């Protein structure tokens, strides 16, 4: 605590410096307690992966293991996403590989929040979910790239489950599609 005697009278500069030191020390203590609390909570809660990191291989979102037996719904028109080149590209690609997307899981876990049963649902449902979800976009682009290389849906699914879709660089799709 500052006293007039210790300071030898009132000096505003010294007074401000002393107050600043006291406030800084208090803020450091509060920050330390907050960090320790967050650390303790983080250790107690189950870990959650980021949207761009696949979950553990033991957890796989729903998908269809076999090709569709019934006609598939159409992918939403890419024209609805003009101005969003990632979505334009992905929706055009998705329209070309609907049976493959039908057989893929979606690691944004929209099955839990939106009731989707496979990656294709992200591109066919009126919620337009895939347009704003980087996980869906990356998975669909990955599936399209692999399909164009002649890889079958089962192998693509195995690669998606391993997390290969994470490596898709959306920056390569910043321009409207040309196909």
N, C-alpha and C positions, 0 to 999 in steps of 0.2 A: 504494500500500500504506500502510496506517495504522501509525503507530508511536506508542509511548507518549510519546516526546519531542515529536512534532509536536502531539499532542493535549493536552499539558500534564497528563498523568495520565489516569486512566480515568474517562470520563463515559459512562454507558450510553445516554443519549439521543443524544449526538453519534455514538457508535459505531453505534447502530441506523440513524441517518440515512445515515451513510457506507456502511454495508453495503447499505442499500436502494438508494442511488444506483448502486452498483457492480452490483447485481443487475439493476436496471432497464436500465442501459446494455448489459449482456450480453444481456438478453432482447430489446432492440431490435435488436441485431446479429443474433441468431438469427432474429428475425422478418423482417428485411430479406433475409437469405440465403434463407429459406424462400419469401418472396414472389417473389424473382428466379428461383428454381428453378421454382416453379409457373408463372410467366410463360413461362419458356423451354420448359417441357414443353407448355404450352398452345399455343404457337406451332408446336411440332414435331408435335403430334398432330392428326389430322383433326378438324374441328369437329363436334360433336354437337348436334342441336337438342333443345330441351326437349320434354316430352311434349305441351305445349299449343301448340307452334309447328310449323307444317307444314314438312316438308323441302323442299328445292329442287324446283322444278317438274320438273326432269329425272328425278327419282326418284319413281315412282308405284308404290305397293303393288299387288299383284294385285287384279283385279276381273273381272267378266264383262261384256263389252261389249254383250251382247244379253239380252233377257228369257229367263227359264228355259224350257227345253223339257220338263222333267220336273217332277213335283210337288215343291215345296220342303218341307224339314223344318219342323215346327212350332217356333215360338219357345218357349223354356222358360217355364213358367207364372209370371206376375208374383207369384203368392202366395208363391213361394219367397223373395221379397225384401222381405217385410213388415218394416218397420223401416228400410229404406233407400229413402226416397222417390224419390231420383234413379233408382235401378234400377227401382222399381215403375213410374214414369212411362215410362221409356225402353223397358222390356220390353212394356208395353201398346201403346206407339206402334209398336214394331218388329213386333208381331203383325199390325198393320193394313197395313203396307207392306213385307211380305217380298219381293215381286218388285223393289221399288226398292232395298232394302238388298243384294239379290243382285248388283246392278249397280254397287255402290260400293266403292272401296278403303278400307282402314282404316289410318289414319296412325299407329297405335301400333305398326305393323309386327309384329303378331302372326303374320303370314305366316311370318316368320323364326323365331319362337320356338315357336309353337303349330301351325303348318301351316295356318292359315286361308287361304281363297282369296278371301274377300270380307267385307264388313262383316256380312252376315247370319250368317256362321259364329260371330261373337262372341256372338250371341244364341241360337243353337240348340245349340251344343256343350255337353256336360255339364261342361266346365271352368268354366262360369259367368263367363267372362272379362269380359264387358261390365259386370257388376255392380260391379266394382272399378276400371274403367278410364275415366277422365274423357274420354279421347279418343273411345272408342267411344260413350259416352253422348252427348257433344256432337254427334258426327257423325250418330247416329241421330235425335236430336231435331231437328237441322238438316234432315235429309232428310224427316222427318215434316212439319215446318213448311212446307217448300217444296212437298211433295206436296199438302198441304191448300190451297195457293195455286194449284194446277193446273200446277205446273212438272213437266216430264217427267224421267225418270231420267238421261238423257244430260246435260241442263243442270245437274241437281243434282250429277252427278259432276264436271262442269267447275268448278262453284263450290267443291266440296269440295277439288279439286286446287289451286285458287287459295288455299285456306285460309279460306274464309268460315265454316266450322264453328267456328273458334276464338272467334268473337264470341258464341256461345251462352252465356248466363248461367245456370248451373245453379242459382243461388239462386232463380230463378223456379220451380224444380221441387222445392223443399224440403218440399212438402206432398204427401200421398198423392193420387193422381189422382182426379178426380171423373167421368171419362167411362167 
